[in-house]
Amino acid sequence: MKSKLTLAACLFAALNVCTFAARAEASSFAGLASAPDIQHVLSSSQEPSATCGLVTTHITYLDAKGQTRMLDYLKPADNCHNQNG
């Protein structure tokens, strides 16, 4: 019985993390009518992470008009490759 309760608590926590990430991503693009106009990425960096999960990534890029823009978004950490689930 304890294992079912623990499993349910873990599932609930995972769903909350996914919901938070989806809300953060939606709010990042809330002011945009469409996807950002990225013509050339000038730089990209992400927060370090010791575990597999979502991290904030920052990119600086040029749009079609040659203007420099910046964007922060969430993506899976680089160490998440070849992970199941």
Contact map, one row per residue, 1 for C-alpha under 8 A:
1111100000000000000000000000000000000000000000000000000000000000000000000000000000000
1111110000000000000000000000000000000000000000000000000000000000000000000000000000000
1111111000000000000000000000000000000000000000000000000000000000000000000000000000000
1111111100000000000000000000000000000000000000000000000000000000000000000000000000000
1111111110000000000000000000000000000000000000000000000000000000000000000000000000000
0111111111000000000000000000000000000000000000000000000000000000000000000000000000000
0011111111100000000000000000000000000000000000000000000000000000000000000000000000000
0001111111110000000000000000000000000000000000000000000000000000000000000000000000000
0000111111111000000000000000000000000000000000000000000000000000000000000000000000000
0000011111111100000000000000000000000000000000000000000000000000000000000000000000000
0000001111111110000000000000000000000000000000000000000000000000000000000000000000000
0000000111111111000000000000000000000000000000000000000000000000000000000000000000000
0000000011111111100000000000000000000000000000000000000000000000000000000000000000000
0000000001111111110000000000000000000000000000000000000000000000000000000000000000000
0000000000111111111000000000000000000000000000000000000000000000000000000000000000000
0000000000011111111100000000000000000000000000000000000000000000000000000000000000000
0000000000001111111110000000000000000000000000000000000000000000000000000000000000000
0000000000000111111111000000000000000000000000000000000000000000000000000000000000000
0000000000000011111111100000000000000000000000000000000000000000000000000000000000000
0000000000000001111111110000000000000000000000000000000000000000000000000000000000000
0000000000000000111111111000000000000000000000000000010000000000000000000100000000000
0000000000000000011111111100000000000000000000000000000000000000000000000000000000000
0000000000000000001111111110000000000000000000000000000000000000000000000000000000000
0000000000000000000111111111000000000000000000000000000000000000000000000100000000000
0000000000000000000011111111100000000000000000000000000000000000000000001100000000000
0000000000000000000001111111110000000000000000000000000000000000000000000000000000000
0000000000000000000000111111111000000000000000000000000000000000000000000000000000000
0000000000000000000000011111111000000000000000000000000000000000000000011000000000000
0000000000000000000000001111111100100000000000000000000000000000000000000000000000000
0000000000000000000000000111111110000000000000000000000000000000000000000000000000000
0000000000000000000000000011111110000000000000000000000000000000000000000000000000000
0000000000000000000000000000111111110000000000000000000000000000000000000000000000000
0000000000000000000000000000011111100000000000000000000000000000000000000000000000000
0000000000000000000000000000000111110000000000000000000000000000000000000000000000000
0000000000000000000000000000100111111000000000000000000000000000000000000000000000000
0000000000000000000000000000000101111100000000000000000000000000000000000000000000000
0000000000000000000000000000000000111110000000000000000000000011000000000000000000000
0000000000000000000000000000000000011111100000000000000000001111000000000000000000000
0000000000000000000000000000000000001111100000000000000000001111000000000000000000000
0000000000000000000000000000000000000111110000000000000000001110000000000000000000000
0000000000000000000000000000000000000111111100000000000000111100000000000000000000000
0000000000000000000000000000000000000001111100000000000000111100000000000000000000000
0000000000000000000000000000000000000000111110000000000000111000000000000000000000000
0000000000000000000000000000000000000000111111000000000011110000000000000000000000000
0000000000000000000000000000000000000000001111100000000011100000000000000000000000000
0000000000000000000000000000000000000000000111110000001111000000000000000000000000000
0000000000000000000000000000000000000000000011111000001110000000000000000000000000000
0000000000000000000000000000000000000000000001111100001000000000000000000000100000000
0000000000000000000000000000000000000000000000111111101000000000000000000000101000000
0000000000000000000000000000000000000000000000011111000000000000000000000000001000000
0000000000000000000000000000000000000000000000001111100000000000000000000000101100000
0000000000000000000000000000000000000000000000001111110000000000000000000001111100000
0000000000000000000000000000000000000000000000001011111000000000000000000001100100000
0000000000000000000010000000000000000000000000000001111100000000000000000111100000000
0000000000000000000000000000000000000000000001111000111110000000000000000111100000000
0000000000000000000000000000000000000000000001100000011111000000000000011110000000000
0000000000000000000000000000000000000000000111100000001111100000000000011110000000000
0000000000000000000000000000000000000000000111000000000111110000000001111000000000000
0000000000000000000000000000000000000000111110000000000011111000000001110000000000000
0000000000000000000000000000000000000000111100000000000001111100000111100000000000000
0000000000000000000000000000000000000111111000000000000000111110000111000000000000000
0000000000000000000000000000000000000111110000000000000000011111111110000000000000000
0000000000000000000000000000000000001111000000000000000000001111111110000000000000000
0000000000000000000000000000000000001110000000000000000000000111111000000000000000000
0000000000000000000000000000000000000000000000000000000000000111111000000000000000000
0000000000000000000000000000000000000000000000000000000000000111111100000000000000000
0000000000000000000000000000000000000000000000000000000000000111111110000000000000000
0000000000000000000000000000000000000000000000000000000000011110011111000000000000000
0000000000000000000000000000000000000000000000000000000000011110001111100000000000000
0000000000000000000000000000000000000000000000000000000001111000000111110000000000000
0000000000000000000000000000000000000000000000000000000001110000000011111000000000000
0000000000000000000000000001000000000000000000000000000111100000000001111100000000000
0000000000000000000000001001000000000000000000000000000111000000000000111110000000000
0000000000000000000010011000000000000000000000000000011110000000000000011111000000000
0000000000000000000000000000000000000000000000000000011110000000000000001111100000000
0000000000000000000000000000000000000000000000000001111000000000000000000111110100000
0000000000000000000000000000000000000000000000011011111000000000000000000011111100000
0000000000000000000000000000000000000000000000000001000000000000000000000001111110000
0000000000000000000000000000000000000000000000001111000000000000000000000000111110000
0000000000000000000000000000000000000000000000000011100000000000000000000001111111100
0000000000000000000000000000000000000000000000000000000000000000000000000000011111100
0000000000000000000000000000000000000000000000000000000000000000000000000000000111110
0000000000000000000000000000000000000000000000000000000000000000000000000000000111111
0000000000000000000000000000000000000000000000000000000000000000000000000000000001111
0000000000000000000000000000000000000000000000000000000000000000000000000000000000111
